[in-house]
Amino acid sequence: MAVNSRELRNLFITTRALVESRRLADHNDLETAAHLLSTARSLLLQSNSAPSHHQKYVTSLELRLSEIQRRHRRQQLPSSSSMARPSDQLTPTSAWRAAEQLAKVAILRKSMSRVGDLHGFENARF
């Protein structure tokens, strides 16, 4: 493969990974974004081109990956510390309220899946 085509391939892999990881991060899917970036990084490192050709792309992927991992760690910390607060002790009343909320969510999801199953049948005649 010519140097120019390798360069274009590396550029394409890098830009697609960065754009897609940004989209995933915007939707708070940080684990998938990190996996995508690490896969793109390993793909660049496996290429037969000289290290100087892909080093700038690998560096940009690693920077974005470290940013995603830092953001993921920050999201993990508040959730674990909120469980440790003594003000949120589990009582029979709070357990009942939590169960009611979970039931409401389950009912809502069930109704939403029914709506999704009917998608496309709006104009159907039976």
N, C-alpha and C positions, 0 to 999 in steps of 0.2 A: 504494500500500500504506500502511496506517495506521502511525503511529509505533509503536504497541503491537505490531503484527504484525512490523514490522522488528526491533524489540527482541527479540522471541521468536525470530525467525529467526537473528539474530546470536548469541543465547545458545545456541541449539541447535547451530549450526555450531561454536561455540567449545568447548562441553562435549564434543561428540562427538569433535572433533579431539584434545582434551586426554586424554580417556579412552583413545581408540584409540592415541595416541602412547605413553601410559604402558604399555599392554599390549605394544606392539611393543618398547619399550625393555626391558621385563622379559624379553623373549625375545631380547635383544641384536640386534634388527633396527633399528639406529639410523639407517641411511640412509633406510629407508622411513618411520620416524617423523618424521625431519626433512622429508622430502618432503611428508608428510601435513600437517604444521604449516604449511609455507610455502604449500601449496595453499589451506588454510583461510584463512590470512592474506590471500592475494591475492583470495579470494572475498569476504571482508569489505570489502576496499578497493575492489572493483569495484561494490559495492552502491550504490544511489542515495541512501542515507541520508546525513545530515550527518556530518561527521567526528567530531563530539562524541558521536554515538550509538554509533559502533563503535570509538572509540579505546581504551576500557578493555578490550574484547575483543582487539583487535589487540595491545595491550601484554601481556596475559597469554599470548597465543600466542607473541609474540617472546621473552618470558622463558623459556618452556618450550623454544623452539627453540634459544636460546643455550645452555641447559643440556644439551640433547641433543648439540649440536655440540661443546661442551666435553668431554663424556663420550666422544664419538666420537674426538676428537683424542687423549685420554688412552689409549684403547685402541690407537690406531695407533702411538703412540710406543714402547711396550715391544716390539712385534713387530719394528719396524725395528732397535731397539738389540740385540735378541737375535740377530739375524742377523750383526751386526758383531763379536760376541764371538769372540776367537781360540780359546777352548776348544772351540768347536763347529765345528772345521775338518772339512771333508769328507774322509774317508778311504775306501778301498775297503770296509772293514768297516762303517763307519757308513752308507755308501750302501747296502750289502746289507741292513742292518737296517731302514733306512728303506723300501726296496723291499718287504721282507717285511711291514712294518706296513701299507703301502699296499695290498698284495695282500689282507691279512686284512680290511681295511676294505671293499675292493671285494667280496669274497666275502660279507661280512656284509650289505652293502647289496643285493646281488643276491638273497640269500635273503629279506631283508625285503620287497623288491618282489614276490617271488613270493607271500609270505604276503598282501600287500596286494591282489594280483590275485585271490586266492581269497576275499576277504572277501565275505560274502553267500551263499556256496555251502555253508555249514556244514550246512544241513538239506536240501540239494538231493538228489534221487534221480535217478540216471541209469540 
